[in-house]
Amino acid sequence: MPNSNPPDPIEPKKNKPRLTTWDKLPPADQRPGDGRVIDWGARSGRERGLLRRVEKLALLFKEPINKLVGTSQLNPLYYSDTIAFFMLVVVVITGVYVLMFYQYGYDISYTSVESMERFIVSRAARAIHRYASGGLMIFSILHAIRMFFMDRFRGPRWLGWAAGVISVAWLWLAGITGYWLPWDLGAQLITDGFVNLLNTAPALATGFYFQFMDASVAGQNGWLLMLLLVVIHVGLTVIAGVFYWLHIKRLQRPKFFPPRYWIIGMGALLVIAGVAFPAGMLPPANFNIMPGTTPLDPIFLFYLPPSLRSVPAAVWISLIVLAVTALVTVIPWLFPRPKLKPVTITAERCTGCTHCVLDCPYTALSMAPRSDGMPFAELAVVDPKLCVSCGICIGSCDTMAISLGENQPELLWQDIAARLDIAKTHNRPVKLVFTCERHAAHNTHTYAKSSEPAHNEDAVAEVVPVTCVAMVNPGLMTHALDAGAAEVQVVGCPPNDCTNREGNIWTAERLERVRAPKLKPRFKDAPIFTTWLAPDHFTDALPIHRAENKADEQHAPTSLSQVMAMFSRRNLIVAAVILAVGLLLQVRLTYTPFTPYQNGQAGINVAVRQAAAAPVELTVDGAPVLAATSANVLQPVAVTAGAHQIRLTAAGQPLFDETITINQGTVLHLAFDQTKEE
């Protein structure tokens, strides 16, 4: 029986639109656009003046290390971020191990740490914990400096900067509490400085004194304070970890650890340092004496010397530290980024290939289902709040569906074609050089007069600055060769030093045909070269290449085997020596001698707590040295060593009236809590 149901209607096939690609642009004499020639890296020379000057200072430190080692792959300054994270992991692991043997109480805390020093493993772990903590702070600061002069701190990157600064601040506070835990003379000085700070609110200061310090003087165990310090020490580290998560939240493919050769080398040096230079022990805290010369770690305890002088000094140093931290945190708003328009997507050109999403160093691009009738399932979507306008996605899109603000990608070809036209008037081969705005900022004089022959070579070097070298699609490079360029050179930042994190790696992989969009096979041996140099070495890349030198081009290594192939034994030895010297300097810095009190001094510590405000007076040998009207008084008084007539009164009632000998370096405690019932 024939089927009576009508057949389903046949939908007409959708023809795929014909899309223009980079390697099918119009000829140079038929270039599109409105006649404009755009300097895609123009903002670098005008808006990065301060950053450029700061970077020039930083390059003074990078260059000697590169020359000594012989390769930028072994320059620790290029890996400051991942080395800092590696140090953090070492700090956490050794910290957990040490806390397994730590006990709570004034005497028992000191004894438990002293016991750790008797065994090589726990002794080394404690020293490694200390040195890795210092290294963490040093490399974090170096990383912040790099992010500043590389202009990676403002615009959509503000969250990473602010969260990173706050994370380091919490880690610094955690380091201070770590030096508090052994309850030795160093902890005693930290406590004295803390009490001076608390004295801005005398009720808090006297409360702390009678709860903890008076108990210490009386010989009580103090387990509550030590437990509280451990909770604060661990809690501050956890808070720092939360801000670190915010620091990397907007990064795609965040890098955590440095290459394995760094992990192995630095790990070995930390172990050697931990065994050879143990942290050691100071005498136990004793508030009846004034500590003499004591080792002080200026990385964490730089604030301590002024904080011990007086209450106002403690307050001022705290305010200065807070002000500096706040100032550094708000730098993105003090140096506002020029209003750069984020990239835009031309929907009718997007094929949903996802290359731009995969290449974006941040999380500014995503794929969304499309319903516009185009024969592609998805459409790239940009989040303008997260886009840093690096242009990497422009180079990843073969169909030119992404524009930098209002500047369509065809205008880049128009710019190049115009430059080639001018350069050809010299009747010499034209070398077309693409470089990033960071290099352009340091070499404005070079590319501004790029129509002149470079280094007296038999060619004209025409330099095209772009936001990032990864903005240049391989098809555009080959199209430039077809349009008359003798060769194409890409000059970018060294590996792990790209302003946009991954632009140099993506460019190298595209030209090596391991990442899409790939260089077309027929151009595999074309005169296209890549060189990764520090910005102050840009001119080293300008001389014309020869075909036989193509094997010498520098690529960003992407695997350990590639990296190790670049090293010689000399490179590794020199790098190890530099690391060892740096670590030794840090160890030496950790034990900087500090003398908190003058020789020949003695002290009287007055602590009085009353139910209501009343006069408190202290006289030494009949001379008034303290007079205050308050319900809470906590005041150290310096006196010369020897016998003194000392009289202390509160509300007119004598609390202490004796002739007593105070020996040099000792402290007489006059503590009276009048709020307690008899």
N, C-alpha and C positions, 0 to 999 in steps of 0.2 A: 504494500500500500504506500503510495507516495506520501512523503512528508508534507503535511498541510501547513506546518509552521513556517512563517516567512523567514528567510535567512537573516542572520545578524548583519546589520549595516557594516560595511567595510570602511573603516576610517582611513582617510587619505594619509599617505606616508608624509612625515615631516622631513623636509630636506634640511640637512645641516647647513647652517649659514657658512658662507665663505669668509673666513677670518684672515686678516692680515697678520703675518708674523714678522719677527725682527729681521729674518733673513730674506724677506720678500717685500721690503720697503721699496718705495719708488726710487728711481735713480737719483743721483745727487743733483742733476739739473732739473728734476721734477719734484723736489722735496716739498712736503706739505707744510702747513702752518701759515702764520700771518707775518712772516718775515722777522720775527723776534729771534735774537740770539741770547740764550739764557745761561748765565754763569751759575750752574747748579751747586757750586761750592762757595758762592759769594759770601754767605753769612759767616763763613769761617774767618775771613780776614778782618771783618768789621766787628764781630760780636764775641770773639774769643780772645781779645787782647790780653786781659788779665790771666786767663787760663793758659794762654800761650807762654806768657812770661813765667808762670809757675812751673809749667812743664819744662821749660828750658833749664830751670834750676834742677828739676828732678833728673833730667837727662845727663846732667853733670855727674850724678851718682851711678846711673845705669851704664854709661859708656865705659868707665874703667873696668867694671865687672865683666862686661861683654868682651873687652880686649884681653883681660887676664884669662878668662875661661876659653875664649875662642869661639863661642856660639851662644846665641841668646836663649837656646833651649835650657841652659844651665844657669840662667840668671834668676835668682830667687825673687827679685822684684816683680817679674812677670807673673809669678804664681802666688802673690801675697794673699789673695782671697782663699784659695784652696789650702795653702799651707796653714793659714789661720784656723780653718775648719779642722784640719788634721790635728793641730795643737789642741783644739777644743776637745776632740775625741780622746786624745791622750790624757788631758786633764780629767775628764769624766771617768775614764777607766781607772786611772791611778787613784783618783779621789774616792771612788767606791771601794777600792781595795784597802786604802788606808783607813777609811771609816769603819771597816769590819773589825779593826783592832782598837778603835778609839773608845774610851770610857768617859763618863760624865762626872765632873766634880773638880774643884780647884787642884787638889793634890793628886787625885787619881787621874785626871786628864793629863797632867804633866808626866806622871809616872808611865801612863800608857804610851805616850809619844816617846818617852825615853826608852821604853822597852822595844819599840820599833827600831830604834837606832842600833840595837844589838844584833839584829839579823839582816843579812845582806839584801834579801829580797825586799823586805819592807823598808829598809833604809834607802835602797835605790829607788823604790816606788815613791817615797816621800820626796826625795830630791828631784826626780823626774817631774812629779806633780808641780813642784815649785818652778822649775825652769821652763816647763811647757806653759805654765800660766803667764810668765813674763813674755815668752815668745808669742803667745796668743795676743797679748796687748800690743806688742811691737808690730806684728804683721797686720793686725787689724787697723792700726793707725796708718801704716804704709798703704794698705788697700784703700782707705778713705782718701788719702792724698791723691792716689792714682785716679780714683773715681772723680775727684774734683777737677783735675786738670784735663781729664779726658771728656769732660762735660757729660758725665753719666750720673748727675745728681738732681737735675731739675726737670720741669715738665712732668710727663707721666712717670718719670723715675723718682719723683719726690718720696714716694712711700718706701722704696728700697733704701734711700739715703737716710731718712729720718728714723726708720726702724733699725737700721744698722748702727747709727750713733747711739740710740737708746739701748740697744743690746750690749754694746761695748761698755756703756755706763753701768749697767747692771752687773756685768762681769767684773768691772773694777771694784764695785762695792762687795761682790762676792769674794774677791781676792783679799780685801781688807779683813773681812770676817775670818778668812782662812788663816791669816797671821794672828788672829785673836785666839784661835782654838788651843794652841799648846799651853797657854796660860804661863808664859815665861815673861822675862823682862820686856820683850817686845810687846806682848799683850798688855803689860802694865802701862807702857807708854800710850798705846792705843786707847786704853781705858781712861787715862788722864786727859787725853785730848777730847775724848767723847764727853766726859763730864764737863769740861770747859764749854763745849758746845751746848750741852743741856742747861748750863747755868744761865742761858738767856731766859729760861723759865725756871727760877730757883726751886719751885715745888718739885719739878721733874728731877732736877739734879740731886736734891736731898733725898727724894724718894729712892732714886737709883743707889745713892751712897749707902743709905741705911739698909736697903734690901740686899745689896750685893757686896759692895766694897767693905762696909763695916763688918759684914759676915766673914769676908776674907781675912781682915785684920784679926778677927776673933778666932780664926782657925776653923770655921764651919766649912762644910764640903762644897757648897755652891753648885750642886748638880743642876738646879733649875736654870741658872744663867748659861752653863755650858750646853745644856740641851737646847735652850733657846737659840744660842749662837749656831749650833749645828743646823737647826731647822731653818734659820735665816740664811745660812751659807748655801744650803741645798736649794732653798726656795728662790734665792736670787739667781742661781744658775738656771733653774727651770724657767723663771720669768725671762731671762736672757734668751733662752731657747725659743720661747714663744715669739719674741721680737725678731729672732733670726728667721723664723718661719715667715713672718711678715716681710722680712728683708728680701727673701727670694720668691715671694708669692707671685709676683708678676713676671717671673722669668720662665721661659720655656727651656727645658733641658738644663736646669741649674747644675753647675759643676761643684761637687763637694770635695773630692780628694784630688791632690796633685798627681801627676804621673807616678808610676810605681817606683821609678828610680829615686824620686824625691822622698817617698814614704820610707823606702829602705834606707836611704842615706841619712835622713833626719832622725828616723827611729833609732838607728844604730848609734848616732852621735849622742842622742838623749840618754840612751842606756849607758854608754861609756861615761858621760858626764855624771849620771846618777851614781855610778859605782865609784868613780874617781873623786868626785866632789860631793860628799854627802851634805845634806842640809845642816846637820849638827844640832846641838842644843845650847840654848842660853840658860843661865840660872833661872830658877822658878820665880814667878812674880812674888814680890814682897813689898807691900805698900808702906812698910816701916823704913824703907831705905829709898834713896834717890839714885836711880840707875846711872852708872858711869857711861863710858863710851860703849855704844851698842851698835851692831850691824843694822843697817836700815836699807830696805829695798825701795829706791826712789820711784820705781815704776808704779807701785801701789801706794806707798806711804809718803809721797812727796809733800803732801799737805801737813804732815805731822809736826815738823819743826816749828812753823809759826803757830800751830794750834796749841802747843804746849806753853807758849809764852804768857797768854792771858785769855780771858773770856772774849774781849773784843777781837783779838787776833784770830781766835777760833771761829768766831762769827764771820769775820771778813773773808777768811780763806774759804769757808763754806759757801758764802755768797758768790765769791769769784768763780769757784768750781761750778756752781749751778749756772751762773751767767754764761760762762764759756760753753758749757754743755748745751744750754738753750740756744746760744748764738750759732753754734755749729749745726744744731738740729734744724734751725730755720734758714740755713743758707740757701736752700732752693727758692725761697721767697725773697731773699736779699739780692739774689742774682736771677731775676725772672727770665725765663727763656723767651726769646722772640716768638711772637705768635705765628708759629708755623702750622700750616694747614695739614691735617692728617691725609693719608692716602685715601683715594676714592676708587670705587669699583664701577666699571662700565658694564652693566649687567648683560647687555647683548653680546659682549665679547667673551664673557666668562664661560669656560667649558667645564667648570667644577673639577679641575684636575687635582686640586688640593696642594699643589706645589708651594703656593704662597703661605698657606697655613703651616706647612711643615718647615718652611725656611724662616718664618718670623722668629726672631730671638726672644720675643716677649709673648704675650698672649692676646695680641691685638686683633688677630684674624681668626675666624672660625667659619665652618661650613653650615649652611642652612638650606632646607628644602626650598625649591623654587616652584612657582606656579604662574610663570609668565609665558608659558607655551613653548619655551625653548627646549630643544631635544636633549637637555642635560639635567640630571637629577638634582644637582645641588648648585648653590651659588655662594661665592665667597662674601663674607660680611666683615666689615671693619668696625671695631669699637674705637671711636675717636678719642676716648678718654685714656686709652692705653697705647695709642700709636705714637711712636717717637719720631716719625718722619725720617727713618733711616733709608728708605728706598730699597731695601733688600728684596722685598716682595716684587718690586717692579722688574728686577732682573730675573726673578723666578718664573715670570709669566710670559710664555711664548706668544700668546695672542694679544699682548699689549692691552690687557683689560684693566690695568691699574695705573692711576695717575698720581703724581705727587701734588696734592692740592688741586689747583686749577690747571697745572701744567701737564698736558697729555704726553704720553711717552714719545709720540712722533716728534715732539719738539726737541728731544734729545738728539735724534738723528739730524734734524735741521741744524742744530748747533754744531754737530760734528762735521756735517757737509760744508757748512760755511767756513769752518776752520780749515778743512782740507783745501777748499778753493783758494784761500789766502796763502796757505803754506806752499801750494804747488807753484805759485808765482816765482819762487826762488829757483825753480828748475833743478831741484835736487830731490832725492827720495825723502818721503815724509814718514817719520816715526810718530805714531799716534799713541800718546801716553794717557791712560786713565789713572787717576789717583783720588784718594779720599780727601774730604775737607780738612781732616786733621793734618795731613801732609801739606795741603795747600795753605793752611794757616801759617805754617812755618817757612813756606817757600813762595810767598806771594810774588816776590821780585822775579822768581824763576819763571813761573807760568804766565805772569803778566806780559813778559817779553818773549814768549815761547816761539815767536816766529823767527828768532835769531838762531843760528846754528848752535847746537849744544856741544860744548867741549871741542869745537873745531872739527867735528866729525863731518863726513861727506853726506850729511842728512840734516833735515830740519826736524826738531822735536816739537810737536804740537801737543801741549798738555791740556787735558780736559778734566777739571776737578768736578767730582760728583759727591753726593752725600756719603756714599760708601761704595767701595769698588764692586760689591755684590749687586749694586744697582744695574750694572752693565751686563746684559744678557749675552751669552756666547754668540747668538745669531747676529747681534749688533756688531760684534768684533769682526766676524767674518764678512759682514756686509761692508764694513769700512775697508777691508782688504780688497774686496771687489771694486770699491769706489776709488781705489788708487793709493791707499796707504801701503807703504813698503813693509811695515811691520806694526804690530800692536803690542804695547807693553802695559801690564797692570802692576802698579806700584802701591802696595798696601802696608798695613802694620804687621809687625812680627807676630808669630804664632802666640796665642793667648794674650795678645795686647791690642786686640781690635776694639775700636771705640764702640762698635755695635756687636761685640761679643763673638760673632761667628761669620762676619762678612768675608774675612780672608779665607777661612776654611771652605765655605760654600763655593767661592770663586775657584779655588784650586781644584776642588772635587768636580765642579762642572767642566772645567777644561781638561781634567784627567779622565772624563767620561765615566765617573762613578756616581754622579748625582745629577738628577734632572733639574733643569733642562741641560742636556749634554751638548758638548761640542759635536757638530756633525762629523761623521767618520771621514769624509773626504778632506776635512781640514786638520786631520790628526797631526800632520807634519807641517802645518802652516806656521809662518813666523809670528806666533802668539806666545808671549813670554810673561812670566809672573815673577815678581821680586818682592819680598817682604822685608822692609827696612824700617828702622826708627825714623821718625819725621825729620830729624836733623841730618839724615843721610840720603835724603831724596835724590840729590844730584848724582849719586853713585849709580843710579839706574838709567840715566839719560843717554850715555853713549850707545851708538847703534850696535845691535847684536849681529853676530854672524851665524849662519845656519848651523855650523859645526858646534856652536856653543850652547845649543838648545838644551843639551843634557845637563848643563850646569845651572839651569834656572832653579830658583829656590821656591819650594812648595811648603805649605803648612803641613807638617807631619800629622797623620791621623791615627797612627798605631805605634805601640812601643817598639816594634821591630824597625819601623822607619826612623824613629827617634834614635835608637841605639846605633843604627847604621851611620848616623851623622857624627857620633862621638868617637873620639880617640881616647887612649889611655891617659894622655896628658890632660884632655878636657876634664875627665872625671877626677883626676888627682887634684887639679887646681880648684875645681868646684868643691871638693871635699875639704880642702885646706881653708877656703874662704868660709865655708859653713862652720868649721871647727873654730876658727878665729872669732867669728861672730858669736858663737855660743860661749866661748871662753870670756869674751867681753861682757856678755850678759850675766854670766855667773859672777864675774868680778863686781859688776854693778849691783847685783843683788845683795852683796855684803859691804856696801858703802858704810864706813864708820861714821857714827853720829854721836856727839856729846850733848845731851839734852840740858844738863845743868852745869853751872860753873863749879870749879874746884873750890873747896873751903866752905861751901854752902851747907846749910842745914835747913830744915823746914818745919813749919807748924801747919797742920791741916785742921781748920775749924769747920765743924758741921753741927749746926743747931737747927732743930725743928721745934716750932712752938705752935700753940693752938691759935694764936692771933699775932698780928704784927706788933713787935716790941723792939726796943733798942738792944743791939748786941754789940759789945765792945771788947776789944782785946788790947791789952797793954803789955809791952815787953820792956822790962827794966824801967817801968814808970812812963814810958813813951807810948802814946796811942798809935797802933799800927792797923787797927780795923775798927770801923764804926759804921753800923748799918741798922736800919729800922725795917724789919721784915719778919714775916712768920717763918721764912726758910733762908738760912744762910749757909753757904758752902764756899769756903775761900781758902786757898793755899797762901801761906805767908812765908817768904824767905827770910832767914836770919843767919847770922854768923854762928859758927860752931862754938860751943862753950856753955858756961853756966849763965842762966837768965832767970829773972823774976818774972813769972808769967801769970797774968790775971785775966780771966774770962768771965764776963757777966752777961746775963740776959734778963731784960726787964728789971734791971737794978739788982738782981740776985746773983751772988757769986756762984759760978759753976766750977771754976778751977782757980786756985790761988796758991802757987808753990814756986820755990826756987828749984830749978831742975837743970841738969846738964844734958845738952843735946849734942851728940857727937857729930863729927863731919859726915855728911852723906846720909844722915838718918832723918826720919820724919816723926814728929810728935803729933799724935792724933787726939784732938779734943772734940769728941763726938757726944752730943747730948740730944736725945729725943725727948723733948718735954711733953709730947702728946701722949706718951704712954702712961698708963696709970701706975702708981707706985704699988 
